[in-house]
Amino acid sequence: MTTTRDESMTDQRWQLWLTPFPKTVSEARRQVRSALTDWRVPEEAVDTAVLIISELVTNVIRHCDNQHLVHLQVTDDGAELLLEVSDPSRNPPRPVVSPSHAESGRGLFLVRAAASDFGARHRDPVGKTVWATVPRTPTP
């Protein structure tokens, strides 16, 4: 885990590299919660960010091989949190329509509902980054 702060800016940046195994979802949640709590981010934003990170890391574990590391990065600019999960796959995330009785398949819908913005971009030289933003404080 790395946390950096540029004294000339208000941005704080935290990052973590993980091997994509099922147990890493709980580790990602724990580490993100710890970093955001250290930054004194309001609890509601922390809970939302942890939910989003959990869903994005779960998607990586389900859809990528475990031969490559996954990169998590959280940036706090004082107004919003930028949550990024990068993996070696170039395939963009695609929401699927799951039957009502299914126990999985709703992760991207949850991310879209919880985040103020959400998207994906190619990552050079290989892979993609899926990102979401969360306001530091709730909007009225």
TITOR-964482 format. One line per 3 residues: their letters; for each residue x, z, y of N, C-alpha, C. Coordinates in Angstrom, 3 decimals, padded with zeros to 6 digits. Example, Ala and Ser with C-alpha at 12.3 -4.5 7.8 and 13.67 -1.06 7.14 Angstrom:
% residues 2
as) 013.190 007.800 -005.690 012.300 007.800 -004.500 013.200 007.800 -003.300 ~ 012.850 007.080 -002.250 013.670 007.140 -001.060 012.900 007.870 000.030
***
This chain:
% residues 140
mtt) 000.845 000.000 -001.164 000.000 000.000 000.000 000.896 000.000 001.234 ~ 000.509 -000.793 002.220 001.247 -000.853 003.467 000.269 -000.737 004.624 ~ 000.578 000.127 005.549 -000.207 000.223 006.769 000.743 -000.027 007.921
trd) 000.373 -000.921 008.819 001.213 -001.197 009.975 000.372 -001.093 011.229 ~ 001.037 -000.751 012.301 000.359 -000.715 013.599 001.322 -001.271 014.629 ~ 000.880 -002.285 015.332 001.661 -002.872 016.409 001.364 -002.069 017.659
esm) 002.374 -001.391 018.202 002.170 -000.519 019.358 001.675 -001.279 020.583 ~ 001.954 -002.591 020.667 001.507 -003.356 021.819 000.058 -003.813 021.683 ~ -000.501 -003.636 020.511 -001.877 -004.055 020.261 -002.643 -002.885 019.650
tdq) -003.932 -003.008 019.607 -004.737 -001.960 018.990 -005.018 -002.248 017.519 ~ -004.635 -003.405 017.023 -004.901 -003.748 015.627 -004.142 -002.838 014.670 ~ -004.847 -002.432 013.639 -004.220 -001.742 012.512 -004.422 -002.634 011.304
rwq) -003.415 -002.713 010.457 -003.498 -003.594 009.305 -003.036 -002.824 008.072 ~ -003.810 -002.929 007.004 -003.511 -002.281 005.722 -003.565 -003.355 004.647 ~ -002.665 -003.283 003.681 -002.713 -004.266 002.597 -002.288 -003.650 001.279
lwl) -002.728 -004.303 000.210 -002.466 -003.829 -001.134 -002.458 -005.028 -002.079 ~ -001.508 -005.045 -002.997 -001.459 -006.058 -004.055 -001.919 -005.399 -005.342 ~ -002.820 -006.054 -006.068 -003.373 -005.514 -007.305 -003.308 -006.537 -008.433
tpf) -003.149 -006.042 -009.638 -003.325 -006.868 -010.821 -004.819 -006.844 -011.140 ~ -005.448 -008.001 -011.312 -006.911 -008.030 -011.473 -007.409 -007.599 -012.862 ~ -007.441 -006.309 -013.083 -008.033 -005.718 -014.274 -009.237 -004.898 -013.831
pkt) -010.210 -004.666 -014.707 -011.406 -003.925 -014.298 -011.127 -002.590 -013.610 ~ -010.126 -001.856 -014.038 -009.851 -000.551 -013.424 -009.387 -000.675 -011.972 ~ -008.951 -001.861 -011.572 -008.453 -002.007 -010.208 -009.579 -002.000 -009.171
vse) -010.812 -002.212 -009.596 -011.933 -002.151 -008.653 -012.042 -000.735 -008.080 ~ -012.003 000.267 -008.955 -012.099 001.646 -008.465 -010.870 002.016 -007.642 ~ -009.711 001.518 -008.008 -008.496 001.774 -007.231 -008.602 001.138 -005.841
arr) -009.113 -000.076 -005.766 -009.298 -000.743 -004.470 -010.269 000.047 -003.603 ~ -011.379 000.496 -004.183 -012.342 001.301 -003.426 -011.688 002.569 -002.886 ~ -010.971 003.258 -003.743 -010.333 004.519 -003.350 -009.320 004.304 -002.236
qvr) -008.481 003.281 -002.375 -007.428 003.020 -001.390 -008.012 002.583 -000.041 ~ -009.025 001.720 -000.073 -009.650 001.270 001.176 -010.325 002.445 001.868 ~ -011.062 003.245 001.117 -011.720 004.420 001.707 -010.685 005.338 002.363
sal) -009.587 005.566 001.694 -008.539 006.430 002.229 -007.952 005.875 003.529 ~ -007.624 004.581 003.543 -007.047 003.964 004.747 -008.024 004.035 005.915 ~ -009.285 003.692 005.679 -010.261 003.682 006.766 -010.574 005.094 007.264
tdw) -010.582 006.053 006.368 -010.784 007.445 006.770 -009.604 007.911 007.627 ~ -008.393 007.542 007.230 -007.209 007.875 008.038 -007.303 007.268 009.437 ~ -007.907 006.101 009.545 -008.060 005.439 010.847 -009.252 005.980 011.635
rvp) -009.951 006.927 011.060 -011.132 007.533 011.684 -012.259 006.524 011.934 ~ -012.429 005.641 010.999 -013.546 004.698 011.056 -014.812 005.483 010.695 ~ -015.921 005.252 011.405 -017.173 005.959 011.088 -017.588 005.748 009.623
eea) -018.170 006.790 009.056 -018.507 006.802 007.626 -019.393 005.632 007.200 ~ -020.362 005.260 008.016 -021.251 004.141 007.659 -020.453 002.838 007.497 ~ -019.513 002.584 008.398 -018.676 001.383 008.298 -017.748 001.473 007.092
vdt) -017.228 002.672 006.816 -016.375 002.861 005.630 -017.164 002.529 004.373 ~ -018.370 003.066 004.251 -019.197 002.816 003.067 -019.487 001.325 002.894 ~ -019.792 000.647 003.987 -020.072 -000.791 003.921 -018.816 -001.562 003.512
avl) -017.689 -001.218 004.104 -016.433 -001.900 003.768 -016.058 -001.687 002.305 ~ -016.234 -000.483 001.811 -015.914 -000.184 000.410 -016.822 -000.981 -000.524 ~ -018.107 -001.086 -000.201 -019.039 -001.888 -000.999 -018.581 -003.344 -001.041
iis) -018.242 -003.893 000.109 -017.823 -005.297 000.178 -016.539 -005.529 -000.600 ~ -015.549 -004.686 -000.409 -014.280 -004.824 -001.141 -014.540 -004.740 -002.643 ~ -015.387 -003.818 -003.050 -015.712 -003.660 -004.469 -016.298 -004.942 -005.050
elv) -017.237 -005.547 -004.330 -017.867 -006.783 -004.813 -016.872 -007.941 -004.843 ~ -016.043 -008.068 -003.815 -015.086 -009.181 -003.766 -014.013 -009.040 -004.836 ~ -013.528 -007.835 -005.065 -012.521 -007.624 -006.111 -013.147 -007.849 -007.492
tnv) -014.377 -007.415 -007.671 -015.072 -007.657 -008.943 -015.185 -009.156 -009.217 ~ -015.510 -009.946 -008.191 -015.593 -011.398 -008.369 -014.259 -011.986 -008.793 ~ -013.186 -011.523 -008.193 -011.851 -012.019 -008.569 -011.582 -011.716 -010.038
irh) -011.890 -010.511 -010.455 -011.641 -010.120 -011.849 -012.455 -010.979 -012.809 ~ -013.669 -011.303 -012.434 -014.533 -012.112 -013.316 -014.145 -013.580 -013.354 ~ -013.592 -014.094 -012.273 -013.415 -015.537 -012.171 -011.972 -016.018 -012.112
cdn) -011.015 -015.112 -012.131 -009.606 -015.517 -012.093 -008.875 -014.932 -013.295 ~ -007.732 -015.521 -013.604 -006.941 -014.952 -014.690 -006.215 -013.708 -014.185 ~ -005.748 -012.903 -015.130 -005.054 -011.691 -014.730 -003.535 -011.862 -014.743
qhl) -003.106 -013.103 -014.658 -001.684 -013.410 -014.623 -001.116 -013.351 -013.203 ~ -001.978 -013.285 -012.214 -001.551 -013.329 -010.822 -002.071 -012.120 -010.060 ~ -001.353 -011.742 -009.051 -001.769 -010.614 -008.223 -002.857 -011.025 -007.242
vhl) -003.643 -010.048 -006.857 -004.692 -010.216 -005.859 -004.247 -009.444 -004.620 ~ -004.450 -010.042 -003.464 -004.037 -009.409 -002.210 -005.261 -008.951 -001.434 ~ -005.277 -007.691 -001.046 -006.329 -007.142 -000.191 -005.704 -006.849 001.158
qvt) -006.428 -007.166 002.207 -005.974 -006.808 003.542 -007.172 -006.384 004.370 ~ -006.995 -005.302 005.102 -008.026 -004.803 006.015 -007.384 -004.715 007.392 ~ -008.051 -005.296 008.378 -007.581 -005.244 009.761 -008.671 -004.602 010.603
ddg) -008.259 -003.663 011.435 -009.171 -002.976 012.350 -008.718 -003.304 013.760 ~ -009.539 -004.040 014.502 -009.166 -004.399 015.873 -009.798 -003.464 016.901 ~ -010.410 -002.390 016.411 -011.052 -001.435 017.302 -012.543 -001.671 017.450
ael) -012.992 -002.901 017.237 -014.410 -003.237 017.333 -015.008 -003.547 015.969 ~ -014.216 -004.233 015.120 -014.713 -004.574 013.787 -013.587 -004.550 012.777 ~ -014.001 -004.472 011.523 -013.067 -004.513 010.403 -013.115 -005.901 009.798
lle) -011.960 -006.467 009.534 -011.859 -007.732 008.819 -011.344 -007.403 007.431 ~ -012.144 -007.709 006.427 -011.818 -007.436 005.025 -011.473 -008.753 004.356 ~ -010.302 -008.839 003.735 -009.872 -010.081 003.105 -009.377 -009.808 001.686
vsd) -009.832 -010.646 000.758 -009.369 -010.591 -000.623 -008.891 -011.992 -000.978 ~ -007.613 -012.095 -001.345 -007.007 -013.394 -001.660 -006.635 -013.447 -003.127 ~ -006.840 -014.619 -003.726 -006.496 -014.823 -005.131 -005.956 -016.236 -005.300
psr) -005.381 -016.554 -006.476 -004.736 -017.856 -006.667 -005.673 -019.032 -006.911 ~ -006.956 -018.792 -007.074 -007.899 -019.874 -007.358 -008.277 -020.617 -006.076 ~ -008.381 -021.926 -006.164 -008.850 -022.734 -005.029 -010.371 -022.872 -005.025
npp) -011.021 -022.439 -006.105 -012.473 -022.580 -006.204 -013.161 -021.656 -005.209 ~ -014.011 -022.208 -004.345 -014.700 -021.356 -003.379 -015.733 -020.474 -004.079 ~ -016.029 -019.328 -003.490 -017.065 -018.479 -004.089 -018.422 -019.155 -003.965
rpv) -019.210 -019.053 -005.012 -020.542 -019.660 -004.999 -021.557 -018.634 -005.468 ~ -022.520 -018.324 -004.619 -023.583 -017.417 -005.064 -024.381 -018.084 -006.185 ~ -024.808 -017.293 -007.131 -025.649 -017.801 -008.208 -026.991 -017.085 -008.140
vsp) -028.010 -017.761 -008.603 -029.333 -017.138 -008.680 -029.441 -016.509 -010.056 ~ -029.523 -015.181 -010.062 -029.588 -014.436 -011.319 -031.023 -014.055 -011.608 ~ -031.382 -014.035 -012.888 -032.723 -013.547 -013.238 -032.884 -012.095 -012.789
sha) -034.099 -011.682 -012.533 -034.345 -010.329 -012.022 -033.864 -009.246 -012.982 ~ -033.797 -009.532 -014.264 -033.371 -008.531 -015.238 -031.849 -008.518 -015.438 ~ -031.124 -009.437 -014.818 -029.668 -009.503 -014.985 -028.999 -008.293 -014.338
esg) -027.918 -007.823 -014.978 -027.193 -006.663 -014.465 -026.062 -007.059 -013.520 ~ -025.815 -008.336 -013.363 -024.748 -008.783 -012.471 -025.152 -010.114 -011.844 ~ -024.291 -010.612 -010.949 -024.547 -011.910 -010.354 -025.067 -011.859 -008.926
rgl) -025.158 -010.670 -008.357 -025.692 -010.550 -007.001 -024.638 -010.149 -005.973 ~ -023.369 -010.138 -006.368 -022.299 -009.650 -005.503 -022.190 -010.348 -004.170 ~ -022.193 -011.677 -004.176 -022.060 -012.399 -002.908 -023.294 -012.235 -002.022
flv) -024.458 -012.073 -002.637 -025.656 -011.801 -001.839 -025.541 -010.435 -001.160 ~ -025.005 -009.449 -001.878 -024.778 -008.128 -001.281 -023.778 -008.213 -000.135 ~ -022.702 -008.965 -000.352 -021.682 -009.112 000.694 -022.303 -009.747 001.934
raa) -023.047 -010.824 001.734 -023.684 -011.497 002.883 -024.648 -010.579 003.614 ~ -025.370 -009.756 002.873 -026.339 -008.855 003.499 -025.650 -007.714 004.247 ~ -024.540 -007.228 003.725 -023.856 -006.073 004.313 -022.923 -006.447 005.458
asd) -022.337 -007.630 005.395 -021.333 -008.040 006.382 -021.987 -008.634 007.624 ~ -021.297 -008.533 008.748 -021.796 -009.210 009.952 -021.422 -010.684 009.910 ~ -020.362 -011.019 009.172 -019.963 -012.412 008.962 -019.214 -012.480 007.644
fga) -019.170 -013.685 007.045 -018.606 -013.835 005.710 -018.176 -015.281 005.527 ~ -017.073 -015.505 004.828 -016.642 -016.868 004.566 -015.440 -016.907 003.637 ~ -014.898 -018.112 003.490 -013.714 -018.315 002.648 -012.870 -019.411 003.269
rhr) -011.576 -019.336 003.014 -010.665 -020.367 003.506 -009.568 -020.580 002.468 ~ -009.008 -021.802 002.474 -007.881 -022.091 001.591 -006.675 -021.305 002.062 ~ -005.827 -020.979 001.128 -004.622 -020.206 001.411 -003.432 -021.040 000.955
dpv) -002.470 -021.224 001.842 -001.286 -021.996 001.480 -000.208 -021.091 000.926 ~ 000.496 -021.501 -000.072 000.474 -022.823 -000.684 -000.578 -022.972 -001.781 ~ -001.182 -021.849 -002.196 -002.157 -021.927 -003.280 -003.199 -020.823 -003.100
gkt) -004.398 -021.093 -003.557 -005.422 -020.064 -003.585 -006.381 -020.095 -002.419 ~ -007.099 -018.986 -002.295 -008.100 -018.850 -001.235 -008.159 -017.403 -000.786 ~ -008.757 -017.218 000.369 -009.054 -015.890 000.891 -010.545 -015.844 001.175
vwa) -011.204 -014.850 000.632 -012.607 -014.600 000.931 -012.616 -013.421 001.896 ~ -013.350 -013.569 002.993 -013.312 -012.546 004.033 -014.721 -012.156 004.479 ~ -014.792 -010.970 005.048 -016.051 -010.469 005.606 -015.700 -009.549 006.770
tvp) -016.608 -009.456 007.724 -016.409 -008.549 008.841 -017.507 -007.488 008.858 ~ -017.125 -006.316 009.334 -018.036 -005.180 009.437 -017.806 -004.549 010.796 ~ -018.856 -004.351 011.586 -018.659 -003.654 012.867 -018.218 -002.207 012.611
rtp) -017.325 -001.740 013.465 -016.857 -000.353 013.352 -018.004 000.617 013.593 ~ -018.889 000.279 014.522 -020.053 001.113 014.805 -021.302 000.276 014.612 ~ -022.382 000.871 014.148 -023.614 000.104 013.907 -024.137 -000.529 015.197
tp) -024.699 -001.718 015.042 -025.319 -002.384 016.188 -026.750 -001.897 016.326 ~ -027.205 -001.646 017.551 -028.568 -001.126 017.753 -029.628 -002.154 017.443
***
